[in-house]
Amino acid sequence: MAESKAIVRQRQARVPAQDGPVSTRIPRVQGFAQWPSDESPKRRGKALREQIARSAHAALTVAPGRPDAVTAVQESSAGRIAGLTPLRVGRMAANPFAFLRGSAGLMAYDLARTPVTGIGTQICGDAHAGNFGLYGDARGGLVIDLNDFDETVVGPWEWDLKRLTTSLVVAGRVAGADEATCREAAADAAGAYRRTMRLMAKLPALEAWHAIADEELVSHSDAHDLLGTLERVAQKARRNTSGRFAAKSTETLEDGSLRFVDAEPVLRRVPDAEAMVVAAALEEYVSTLSEDRLPLLARHAIQDVAFRVVGTGSVGTRSYVVLMQDHRGEPFVLQVKEARPSALAPHLPVAGFKVPDVEHEGRRVVLGQKRMQVVSDILLGWTTVDGLPFQVRQFRNRKGSVDPAELAADQLDDYGRMTGALLARAHAHCADPRLISGYCGKTEELDEAMADFAVAYADRTEADHAELQGAVREGRIEAELGV
């Protein structure tokens, strides 16, 4: 249909007819890039190699005054529920990979004293190989991505990549893989990160934002040996719902409502007064959600609240599960989990980054997650319970994960490539992939340096773990083992 002359005249009045590039006719708007760019991000990234050689990332220097393993565990337990500290220590003492999972703060201390390019992005902060997994999207499908963001901050991209590569070496050793296999997995993860970042740099911005859909990921990362394992994990994830959890963890009362059943030490009902405080906090949570989510929650009524112990690094933090039922009596569970300050934050200034000005720790976690994931939980939000910040999310949202410490040797490098690709895509959401790709380059120099670092830090982790085990045996620190 032809436009009326009046509409044409209005458009001409809004956009003056001038010669030259669009950027000279339309004023810059905050949040939008200058176009055309004054400087090539790729060239800037490449120039950074003159300041920090890619080979420099192999270096690991244990700084004088570094906290010992026992001190680090004790300090990181401050502010947690004291009665759960022995459980946390016991889980960390199980093996070196478990220790690494629970010691993000200690590794951040060490990483802060390693070379960085100064390129910042939203980082996971705890990107070890066990923090990637499957979860459900809004349409009932499964996606695979990073899935733990308690430590997320804006920081050096290198920290996430070094934690990932180190974790592959540590997990491989725990699984019994030989040293060459472990190192190759670390190098492959770094190589996949580098190649994926280069791919992101070449794609149109919108395509890069949504790149690496789950059905393409295995082929992109050449992880075909993982297909059987991923399919088994996916089958289990599809059954891992809050309804299934409720069926195992509740009892039905005479009026048809449900109530949690104690299963100490992992699950216990809380006193009515505490349950009321948690339930009341959901009003603030609802205000953090998009309005289109509210009709869904309005069809559920709160039935019960219980305290549930989670994770390894998170043991001792306050974490609740809230049981709800819809109009048909179907159960649904939300997790309300305490959001502590990031263990990385105190170490950022040493690496030349600012400590973030955090309005609410739960908000920090939620926004960090949404910035890094392609698809996030549609009910992800935050609240305050008894003066403490919490994040809120669906519990058992068809989650599934691969335990890298149980992978066969021929799968470890495949898993490394897959997780390296996912990490690059996540970083590319907040950092210009052309900048990081320009620094990483086409050769394997960075891959080899990251692998060298990973092997050295895996040795450091094993020494720290042995020190913690010795302290447990000697009674210098209390541990609850085998739980």
C-alpha positions in Angstrom: 0.0 0.0 0.0 1.4 3.4 -0.9 2.2 5.7 2.0 0.2 9.0 2.2 2.0 12.2 1.4 1.4 13.3 5.0 3.3 10.4 6.5 6.2 10.9 4.0 6.4 14.6 5.0 6.5 13.7 8.7 9.3 11.2 8.2 11.3 13.7 6.2 10.9 16.3 9.0 12.2 13.8 11.6 15.2 12.7 9.6 16.9 15.6 7.8 18.1 14.7 4.3 21.9 15.0 4.6 24.8 13.4 2.9 27.3 11.3 4.7 27.2 8.2 7.0 24.2 7.6 9.2 26.2 8.4 12.3 26.5 12.0 11.2 22.7 12.4 10.9 21.4 10.4 13.9 22.7 11.4 17.4 24.3 8.7 19.5 22.1 7.0 22.0 23.5 5.7 25.3 23.9 2.0 25.1 24.5 1.9 21.4 28.0 1.7 19.8 29.5 4.4 17.7 29.2 3.5 14.0 31.5 3.4 12.2 33.9 2.5 15.0 37.0 4.7 15.4 39.3 1.7 16.0 39.3 -1.9 15.2 38.6 -4.1 18.3 40.5 -6.9 16.6 43.6 -4.8 16.2 43.3 -3.6 19.8 43.2 -7.2 21.0 46.1 -8.1 18.8 48.1 -5.2 20.2 47.6 -6.4 23.7 50.0 -9.3 22.9 52.8 -6.8 23.1 51.9 -6.1 26.7 50.9 -9.6 27.8 52.3 -12.4 25.7 50.0 -15.3 25.3 52.7 -17.6 26.6 52.7 -15.6 29.8 49.5 -17.2 30.9 51.4 -20.4 31.7 52.9 -18.8 34.7 51.9 -19.7 38.3 53.6 -18.1 41.2 52.5 -18.9 44.7 52.7 -15.5 46.5 54.2 -15.1 49.9 51.5 -14.9 52.5 49.1 -17.0 50.6 46.5 -18.6 52.9 47.0 -22.2 53.6 44.2 -24.6 52.7 42.8 -25.0 56.2 42.8 -21.2 56.8 41.2 -20.6 53.5 38.4 -23.1 54.2 37.8 -21.6 57.7 37.8 -18.0 56.4 35.3 -18.9 53.7 33.0 -20.5 56.3 32.5 -17.1 58.0 28.9 -16.1 58.0 27.7 -19.6 57.2 25.6 -21.8 59.5 28.2 -23.1 61.9 26.6 -26.5 62.4 27.0 -27.2 58.7 30.7 -26.4 58.4 31.8 -30.0 59.2 29.6 -31.2 56.4 31.2 -28.7 54.0 34.7 -29.7 55.1 33.8 -33.4 54.7 32.6 -32.9 51.1 35.7 -30.8 50.2 38.0 -33.4 51.7 36.5 -36.2 49.5 39.0 -35.7 46.6 40.9 -32.9 44.9 38.1 -32.1 42.5 35.7 -31.6 45.3 38.3 -29.4 47.0 38.6 -27.3 43.9 34.8 -26.9 43.6 34.7 -25.5 47.2 37.7 -23.2 47.0 36.8 -20.5 44.4 38.0 -17.8 46.7 41.4 -19.4 47.3 41.9 -19.8 43.5 40.9 -16.2 43.0 43.6 -15.2 45.4 46.1 -17.0 43.1 44.6 -15.9 39.8 44.7 -12.2 40.9 48.5 -12.6 40.8 48.7 -14.0 37.3 48.9 -12.0 34.0 45.6 -10.5 32.6 45.0 -8.5 29.5 42.6 -6.1 31.2 39.7 -7.1 29.0 36.7 -7.4 31.3 33.5 -9.3 30.8 30.7 -10.9 33.0 32.4 -14.0 34.3 30.9 -17.0 36.0 33.5 -16.8 38.7 33.3 -20.5 39.3 33.5 -22.0 35.8 34.8 -25.4 36.8 33.9 -28.3 34.6 31.1 -29.5 36.9 29.2 -26.2 36.6 27.9 -26.9 33.0 24.8 -28.8 32.5 21.3 -29.3 31.1 18.2 -27.5 32.2 14.7 -26.8 30.9 13.6 -23.9 28.8 10.2 -22.2 28.7 8.9 -24.6 26.1 9.9 -27.8 27.8 13.0 -28.4 25.8 16.5 -28.9 27.2 19.5 -26.5 26.7 23.1 -26.9 27.9 25.0 -24.0 29.3 26.8 -22.7 32.4 24.5 -23.2 35.3 26.0 -21.9 38.5 26.5 -18.1 39.1 26.9 -17.6 42.8 30.3 -15.9 42.3 29.6 -14.0 39.1 31.2 -10.5 38.7 32.7 -8.4 35.9 36.3 -9.5 35.8 39.1 -10.9 33.7 38.0 -13.5 31.1 41.2 -15.4 31.7 40.1 -16.3 35.3 37.1 -18.4 34.0 39.2 -20.1 31.4 42.0 -21.0 33.8 39.5 -22.4 36.3 37.9 -24.5 33.6 41.1 -25.9 32.2 42.4 -26.6 35.7 39.3 -28.4 36.7 39.6 -30.7 33.7 43.1 -31.8 34.7 42.0 -32.3 38.3 38.8 -34.2 37.4 40.7 -36.3 34.9 43.3 -37.3 37.5 40.5 -38.2 39.9 38.9 -40.3 37.2 42.2 -42.2 36.6 43.1 -40.7 33.2 46.8 -40.4 32.4 48.6 -37.1 32.5 48.8 -36.7 28.7 45.0 -37.1 28.5 44.4 -34.6 31.2 46.7 -32.0 29.7 45.1 -32.5 26.2 41.7 -31.9 27.7 42.8 -28.6 29.1 44.5 -27.6 25.8 41.4 -28.6 23.9 39.1 -26.6 26.1 41.3 -23.5 25.6 41.4 -24.2 21.8 37.6 -24.5 21.6 37.3 -21.3 23.6 39.6 -19.5 21.1 38.0 -20.9 18.0 34.5 -20.2 19.2 35.4 -16.6 20.1 36.7 -16.2 16.6 33.5 -17.6 15.2 31.5 -15.1 17.4 33.6 -12.3 16.0 32.8 -13.2 12.4 29.0 -13.5 12.9 26.5 -10.7 12.8 25.8 -9.5 16.3 22.3 -11.0 16.6 23.5 -14.4 15.3 26.4 -14.4 17.7 24.1 -13.6 20.6 22.0 -16.7 20.0 24.8 -18.9 18.6 25.6 -22.5 19.4 22.2 -24.0 19.8 22.1 -27.2 21.7 21.6 -29.4 18.6 24.7 -27.9 17.0 27.0 -27.9 20.0 28.3 -31.4 19.7 29.2 -31.0 16.1 30.7 -27.5 16.6 33.0 -28.7 19.4 33.7 -32.1 17.8 32.5 -33.9 20.9 30.9 -36.9 19.2 32.3 -39.4 21.8 30.1 -37.6 24.4 26.8 -38.3 22.5 25.9 -41.4 24.5 26.7 -39.8 27.9 24.8 -36.6 27.0 21.7 -38.6 25.9 21.7 -40.5 29.2 22.1 -37.3 31.2 19.2 -35.7 29.1 16.9 -38.7 29.8 17.6 -38.3 33.5 17.2 -34.5 33.3 13.7 -34.8 31.8 12.6 -36.8 34.9 14.3 -34.4 37.3 11.4 -32.1 38.0 10.1 -30.4 41.2 7.0 -32.6 40.9 9.2 -35.7 41.1 11.1 -34.2 44.0 7.9 -33.4 45.8 6.6 -36.9 45.3 9.7 -38.3 47.1 9.9 -35.6 49.8 6.4 -34.9 51.0 3.4 -36.6 52.6 -0.3 -36.0 51.8 -2.4 -34.6 54.6 -6.1 -35.4 55.2 -7.2 -32.3 53.4 -5.2 -33.2 50.3 -2.5 -30.7 50.8 1.2 -31.7 50.9 3.9 -31.3 53.6 7.6 -31.9 53.5 9.0 -34.9 55.4 12.3 -34.5 57.3 15.3 -36.2 55.7 18.2 -35.1 57.9 20.8 -33.8 57.4 19.8 -32.7 53.8 16.2 -31.7 54.3 14.3 -30.5 57.4 11.0 -28.6 57.9 11.4 -25.2 59.6 9.4 -23.7 62.4 6.2 -22.0 61.4 7.6 -18.5 62.2 10.6 -19.1 59.9 8.4 -20.5 57.2 6.2 -17.4 57.4 9.2 -15.1 57.0 10.3 -17.0 53.9 6.8 -17.1 52.4 6.3 -13.4 53.0 9.6 -12.6 51.2 8.2 -14.0 48.0 6.2 -10.8 47.7 9.4 -8.9 47.0 10.5 -11.7 44.7 7.4 -11.4 42.6 8.2 -7.7 42.1 11.5 -8.6 40.4 9.8 -10.8 37.7 8.5 -9.7 34.4 4.8 -9.1 34.7 3.9 -11.8 32.1 5.1 -14.4 34.7 2.7 -13.3 37.4 -0.4 -15.2 36.2 1.6 -18.4 36.3 2.6 -18.0 39.9 -0.9 -16.7 40.8 -2.3 -20.2 40.1 -0.2 -21.7 42.9 -0.7 -21.6 46.6 2.2 -22.0 49.2 1.9 -25.2 51.2 5.2 -25.6 53.1 8.8 -24.5 53.6 11.8 -26.6 54.3 15.6 -26.0 54.7 17.7 -28.0 52.2 21.5 -28.4 52.1 22.9 -27.9 48.6 26.1 -28.3 46.7 29.7 -28.3 47.9 30.8 -24.7 47.9 27.3 -23.6 49.0 27.1 -25.8 52.1 26.3 -23.7 55.1 24.5 -21.0 53.2 20.8 -20.6 53.9 18.7 -22.4 51.3 15.0 -23.1 51.4 12.6 -25.0 49.2 9.0 -23.7 49.0 6.3 -26.2 48.2 3.3 -25.0 46.2 0.3 -26.6 44.6 -1.7 -25.5 41.6 -5.5 -25.6 41.2 -5.3 -29.3 40.4 -3.1 -30.2 43.3 0.0 -30.6 41.2 3.2 -29.7 43.2 5.7 -27.1 42.2 8.9 -26.1 44.1 10.9 -22.9 44.3 14.4 -22.7 45.7 15.2 -19.6 47.8 18.9 -19.6 48.2 21.1 -17.1 50.1 23.3 -15.0 47.9 26.6 -14.2 49.6 29.1 -11.6 48.3 31.2 -13.0 45.5 34.4 -14.7 46.8 36.2 -13.1 43.8 35.3 -9.5 44.7 38.1 -8.9 47.2 40.7 -10.0 44.7 39.6 -7.9 41.7 41.6 -4.8 42.6 44.9 -6.8 42.6 44.1 -7.6 38.9 43.2 -4.0 38.1 39.4 -4.3 38.2 37.0 -2.5 40.4 35.1 -4.1 43.3 31.5 -3.9 42.1 29.0 -1.6 43.9 26.4 -4.2 44.6 22.8 -3.1 45.4 21.6 -6.6 46.3 23.7 -9.8 46.1 20.7 -11.8 44.8 20.2 -9.3 42.0 23.9 -9.5 41.2 23.6 -13.3 40.7 20.4 -13.1 38.7 21.6 -10.4 36.3 25.0 -12.1 35.9 23.2 -15.3 35.0 20.9 -13.6 32.5 23.8 -11.8 30.9 25.8 -15.1 30.3 23.1 -17.6 29.4 21.3 -17.8 26.1 18.2 -19.0 27.9 17.5 -18.5 31.6 15.0 -19.7 34.1 11.7 -17.8 33.4 11.1 -17.6 37.2 14.6 -16.3 38.1 14.4 -13.4 40.6 15.6 -12.2 44.0 14.3 -11.3 47.4 15.4 -10.5 51.0 14.7 -12.9 53.9 15.3 -11.6 57.4 17.6 -8.9 56.2 19.8 -11.3 54.0 19.8 -11.3 50.2 18.5 -14.4 48.4 18.1 -15.5 44.8 14.9 -17.4 43.8 14.6 -20.0 41.0 12.7 -23.1 40.0 13.9 -26.2 41.9 14.8 -29.2 39.8 14.0 -27.5 36.5 14.9 -30.7 34.5 18.5 -30.2 35.5 21.2 -32.7 34.6 24.9 -32.6 34.6 28.0 -34.6 33.6 30.4 -35.4 36.5 33.7 -34.8 34.8 35.5 -36.9 37.5 33.6 -39.9 36.2 34.2 -39.5 32.5 36.1 -42.1 30.5 39.5 -41.0 29.3 38.4 -40.8 25.7 35.5 -38.5 26.7 37.5 -36.0 28.7 38.9 -34.0 25.8 35.4 -34.0 24.1 33.9 -32.5 27.3 36.7 -30.0 27.4 36.0 -28.8 23.9 32.3 -28.6 24.6 32.6 -26.6 27.8 35.3 -24.3 26.3 32.9 -23.4 23.5 30.1 -22.7 25.9 32.3 -20.5 28.0 33.4 -18.4 25.0 29.8 -17.9 23.9 28.9 -16.8 27.5 31.7 -14.3 27.6 30.8 -13.0 24.2 27.5 -11.7 25.5 29.3 -9.0 27.5 32.7 -8.5 25.9 33.3 -7.8 22.2 34.3 -11.1 20.8 36.5 -9.3 18.2 38.6 -7.9 21.0 39.2 -11.2 22.8 39.6 -13.1 19.5 42.1 -10.5 18.3 44.2 -11.3 21.4 43.8 -15.1 21.3 44.7 -15.3 17.6 44.8 -18.3 15.3 47.7 -20.3 16.7 47.8 -22.7 19.6 50.1 -20.5 21.7 47.3 -19.6 24.1 46.0 -23.2 24.3 49.4 -24.5 25.3 49.9 -21.8 27.9 46.5 -22.5 29.5 47.3 -26.2 29.6 50.6 -25.6 31.3 48.9 -23.4 33.9 46.2 -26.0 34.4 48.7 -28.8 35.1 50.6 -26.5 37.5 47.5 -25.4 39.4 46.2 -29.0 39.5 49.4 -29.9 41.4 48.7 -26.9 43.7 45.1 -28.1 44.3 46.3 -31.6 45.1 48.7 -30.3 47.6 46.0 -28.1 49.2 43.6 -31.1 49.3 46.2 -33.2 51.0 46.8 -30.5 53.6 43.1 -30.4 54.3 42.9 -34.1 54.6 45.8 -34.1 57.0 44.1 -31.5 59.2 41.0 -33.6 59.3 43.0 -36.7 60.4 44.8 -34.8 63.0 41.6 -33.2 64.4 42.6 -29.7 63.6 39.4 -29.1 61.7 36.1 -31.0 62.1 34.7 -32.9 59.1 31.5 -34.9 58.6 32.6 -37.5 56.0 30.5 -39.5 53.6 27.4 -37.3 53.5 
